[in-house]
Amino acid sequence: MVGELRIYVEGGGDGKDSKAEMRRGFVEFLRGARDLARDQRIKWHIIACGSRNNTFDDFVTAIRTHTGAFNVLLVDSEGPVREGDGPWAHLFGTENGWRDRNPKIGNEHCHLMVQMMEAWVVSDLDALRKFYGPEFNENPIPRDVNIERVDKGRLDSALKEATRNTSKGEYRKIRHGAKLLTKIDPEKVRHRAPHCDRLFVTLTAKLSG
């Protein structure tokens, strides 16, 4: 069993307040793991880092400075993940300069939102309906059983089209994404997003000893 868990997540933009809100979103979405950590008296931290490069930088630093913790990187895949590729193989094949700074730790420390966080958001249609209200147009939202196979461009356009005429306005990651993370059902996301399920399985195993 680990004594401390630190999760470095992509998102929140550059502002202190927006990062804090994104952090709250992930804390709530991962509440099952958070509660397990509390039950086991394990220290628990989620750090919203802004850009994906900043997230990787902060994670690599944490490997050196928080040696007693189980450190986790959580970023968008920004595209499909080739079958058989682990998360590090995917990121080192797509992100300039990351391979040169390889922290040389296992895949259990690296997790992906495939193809981006919005795949998690659209996995719970009921939560979207409640959040956006009666003007929400659910027709463009993908119903694919494996939501990770949906191209990120299609996800982005679907969310914008579905929310364009709502009182909250067109979907924006910083404006709405963090709030939606507190409302979507993690079990629904896990059912449709294998990499999300992998994250929960990994955290549960580490927190359970």
C-alpha positions in Angstrom: 0.0 0.0 0.0 1.3 3.5 -0.8 1.4 6.3 1.8 0.7 9.1 -0.6 -1.0 9.5 -4.0 -0.3 12.5 -6.3 -2.2 12.9 -9.6 -1.0 15.5 -12.1 -3.8 16.3 -14.5 -3.9 18.3 -17.7 -6.4 21.2 -17.7 -7.5 24.4 -16.0 -5.8 26.9 -18.3 -3.3 29.4 -16.9 -5.3 31.0 -14.1 -5.1 30.1 -10.4 -8.9 30.1 -10.1 -9.6 28.0 -13.2 -6.9 25.5 -12.1 -8.6 25.3 -8.7 -11.9 24.6 -10.3 -10.5 21.9 -12.6 -8.9 20.3 -9.5 -12.3 20.3 -7.8 -13.8 18.6 -10.8 -11.3 15.8 -10.9 -11.5 15.4 -7.1 -15.2 14.8 -7.3 -15.0 12.6 -10.4 -12.4 10.4 -8.7 -14.3 10.5 -5.4 -14.4 6.7 -5.1 -10.6 6.5 -5.0 -10.5 9.6 -2.8 -12.8 8.1 -0.2 -10.7 4.8 -0.3 -7.6 6.9 0.3 -9.2 8.6 3.3 -10.4 5.3 4.7 -6.8 4.0 4.5 -5.3 7.3 5.8 -3.4 7.8 2.6 -2.4 11.3 1.6 -4.3 12.4 -1.5 -3.4 15.2 -3.9 -4.8 16.2 -7.3 -2.8 18.9 -9.1 -4.3 20.7 -12.1 -1.3 21.8 -14.1 -2.8 23.7 -17.2 -1.2 22.7 -20.5 -0.1 19.2 -21.3 3.6 20.2 -21.4 3.3 21.9 -18.0 1.6 18.7 -16.7 4.5 16.5 -17.9 7.0 19.0 -16.5 5.3 18.9 -13.1 5.1 15.2 -13.1 8.7 14.7 -14.0 9.7 17.0 -11.2 7.5 15.1 -8.8 9.3 11.9 -9.6 12.4 13.5 -8.2 10.9 15.5 -5.3 8.1 13.2 -4.0 10.0 9.9 -4.1 7.8 8.4 -1.4 4.6 9.0 -3.3 2.8 7.1 -6.0 2.9 9.8 -8.8 0.4 9.7 -11.7 0.3 11.5 -15.0 -3.2 12.0 -16.5 -3.3 13.8 -19.9 -5.4 13.7 -23.1 -4.2 11.2 -25.7 -5.1 13.8 -28.4 -5.8 11.0 -30.8 -6.5 7.3 -31.1 -4.2 5.0 -29.1 -2.8 2.1 -31.2 -3.9 -1.3 -30.0 -1.0 -2.8 -28.0 0.7 0.5 -27.2 1.1 1.4 -23.6 0.5 5.0 -22.5 4.1 5.9 -22.4 4.7 4.5 -25.9 1.8 6.5 -27.2 3.0 9.8 -25.6 6.6 9.3 -26.5 5.5 8.7 -30.1 3.4 11.8 -30.3 4.8 14.5 -28.0 8.0 16.4 -29.1 10.8 16.1 -26.5 9.0 13.9 -24.0 11.0 10.8 -24.9 14.2 12.7 -24.1 12.9 13.3 -20.6 11.6 9.7 -20.1 11.2 9.3 -16.3 11.7 5.5 -16.8 8.9 4.3 -14.7 6.1 1.9 -15.4 2.9 2.4 -17.3 0.9 2.2 -14.1 2.1 5.8 -13.5 0.8 7.0 -16.8 -2.9 7.3 -17.8 -4.8 8.8 -20.7 -8.1 10.5 -21.4 -8.9 9.0 -24.8 -9.1 10.9 -27.0 -9.6 13.8 -24.7 -11.5 14.7 -21.5 -14.6 15.5 -23.4 -15.0 11.7 -24.1 -15.7 11.4 -20.4 -18.2 14.3 -20.5 -20.3 12.9 -23.3 -20.4 9.4 -21.7 -23.2 10.5 -19.4 -26.0 11.9 -21.4 -28.3 12.3 -18.4 -25.8 14.6 -16.7 -25.5 16.7 -19.8 -29.3 17.1 -20.0 -29.6 18.2 -16.4 -26.7 20.6 -16.6 -27.7 22.4 -19.8 -31.5 22.2 -19.5 -34.3 22.0 -22.0 -32.5 23.8 -24.8 -29.8 21.0 -24.9 -29.9 19.2 -28.2 -28.8 15.7 -27.6 -28.9 14.5 -31.2 -25.3 15.3 -32.1 -23.8 13.5 -29.0 -22.1 10.3 -30.0 -23.7 7.1 -28.7 -20.7 4.8 -29.5 -20.3 2.1 -26.9 -16.6 2.6 -26.9 -16.4 6.4 -26.8 -12.6 6.3 -27.1 -13.0 5.4 -30.8 -14.7 8.8 -31.5 -12.4 11.3 -33.1 -11.7 14.3 -30.9 -12.8 16.7 -33.6 -16.2 15.0 -33.7 -16.4 15.2 -29.9 -15.7 18.9 -30.0 -18.1 19.8 -32.7 -20.8 17.6 -31.2 -20.6 19.3 -27.8 -20.6 22.7 -29.4 -23.6 22.0 -31.6 -25.5 20.3 -28.7 -25.1 23.3 -26.4 -25.1 26.2 -28.7 -28.7 27.4 -27.9 -28.6 26.6 -24.2 -28.8 29.3 -21.5 -25.2 28.4 -20.3 -23.9 28.9 -23.9 -21.7 26.8 -26.1 -19.5 24.3 -24.3 -16.1 25.5 -23.3 -13.6 23.3 -21.5 -12.6 25.7 -18.8 -16.1 27.3 -18.4 -18.0 24.0 -18.3 -15.7 21.0 -18.2 -14.7 21.2 -14.5 -18.4 21.6 -13.4 -19.4 18.7 -15.6 -16.8 16.4 -14.0 -18.5 16.9 -10.7 -21.8 15.7 -12.2 -21.1 12.8 -14.6 -21.3 9.2 -13.3 -17.9 7.6 -13.2 -19.4 4.2 -13.7 -21.0 5.3 -17.0 -17.7 6.6 -18.1 -15.8 3.5 -17.1 -18.3 1.4 -19.1 -17.6 3.3 -22.3 -13.9 4.4 -21.9 -11.5 1.5 -21.2 -8.6 3.8 -20.3 -10.7 5.5 -17.7 -11.6 2.1 -16.2 -7.8 1.3 -16.2 -7.2 4.5 -14.1 -9.8 3.4 -11.5 -8.5 -0.2 -11.4 -4.9 1.1 -10.9 -5.8 3.6 -8.2 -8.0 1.0 -6.3 -5.2 -1.5 -6.4 -2.6 1.0 -5.1 -4.9 2.2 -2.4 -6.0 -1.2 -1.2 -2.5 -2.6 -0.7 
